[in-house]
Amino acid sequence: MARKLIFLLSGLLFAGIAAGYGAEWHPLLAAAADFRLHLAVLAGGLGVVASIFVLRGAAVLAFLSAAIAASGLGPIFEPAERPGEGRAVTVLYANLWDRNPDPIAMRAALIAADADILITSETMRSVTDGAGGLRSHYPYRLTSLSPGPVLRTAIWSKFPLRQTKLYPNNTIAPTGAAATAELGRGARLGVIGGHFSRAGEGLQKAQADGLADMAAPLARPLLVAADFNAAPWSWVVRRAEAVTRTRILGGHRITWKGQYPTPLGPVPAPWGHQIDHVLLSEGVGVGEVSTIRLPGSDHRGVWVQLLIPAQ
């Protein structure tokens, strides 16, 4: 019985991994792609178990599945750092989570991080307004004029912002904000912050394509920082790279560890996913890339040190 179960599991893993390579065609296949790293680890572990039980067929299938999955993880094998020279700038992308139970600690953490440019999604007024809020820390900002408690995606900057525009309609682009930051010393940086819908909502293709219009009026080089709700190897990220002429920062960083919605109720994610990404134009130098804790959020922030060349 155990032998049959191992062979069945090997077949199911192979099918799930293969299905992920058709992610562009259906949301369920996109979910399989987002779990590709998880499935690669599970398949490798199952291959070891099958080998111990001398189940050659199941072992071969499991190891083949792991290899097929690993071959599609591209960006996580690439270095994040890039050589360069120019104006030093720090950028932080952070999804604050609009149900955050500890906005005071969140506000303190963001101000302590003291990024030159901060991009926030699910931005709560309890973090931005009042004494000690982000508005008092950043002289330049681009935020929604909505009277509600959540301001969606916003840009906060120590540098003047030009060519500013908000994108509230998530059917034509990710809900987001776009601006050109005037860094001084002849350097400028186009900045796009965004928040993509989940794959099951069927909007990701339109949102990825919409980045082209968001980027068009902005200065180059360009930075795109967003919660893509998709893995770094996903077709959504590849499409975003193509339309903005940018490239994702490599490396593996778990940025979300929340709960999976299921018909039986939410299930905690034991491992988590890498869904918050930074994309950059060629020619921008990259130093340290790391994640930082965001109190009360189910995300971690992505912190990047950049060198922006003068134009």
Beta strands, then each sheet from edge to edge (+ up, - down):
strand 1: 87-95
strand 2: 117-121
strand 3: 140-142
strand 4: 154-157
strand 5: 161-167
strand 6: 175-184
strand 7: 187-195
strand 8: 222-227
strand 9: 247-248
strand 10: 259-260
strand 11: 267-268
strand 12: 276-280
strand 13: 285-293
strand 14: 300-308
sheet 1: 3+ 4- 2+ 1+ 14- 13+
sheet 2: 5+ 6- 7+ 8+ 12- 9+
sheet 3: 10+ 11-
end
